[in-house]
Amino acid sequence: MERLESDLELMLRVREDDREAFAELMRRYRPRLVAFFRGLSRDADLAEDLFQETFIRLWRARARYLPTAKFSTYLLEIAKNLWLSERERWKRRQAVQSLDDPDAVERPD
């Protein structure tokens, strides 16, 4: 029987540019992150986009990864920071759109 690698083991492989390990982490965390972003945004498309952007940021930061905490904590910190910056951009877009469409429905924070 094949042993399932831990998230930490996979991330250490990702740090060495292992794309298969990266793909496995994406598969493992997609449901959790999409649900996280969808709960915040109430927008399935945006949730999917933010999931992908989270992993783009993870890939870009891979060389700096230090296993000082659980991998899930590290990843969720990236996701949280992404949401905070995206929320501000979304608010600015909504302000511009509401000037064009006074009947626009506001999305909750």
KARA-V699215 format. One record per helix or strand. SS is the DSSP state (alpha for helix, beta for strand). FROM is the first residue (numbers start at 1). TO is the last residue. Records with the same first field share a line. If there is no record, write none. Layout:
# KARA-V699215
SS: FROM-TO ; FROM-TO
This chain:
# KARA-V699215
alpha: 7-15 ; 19-41 ; 44-60 ; 62-64 ; 71-100
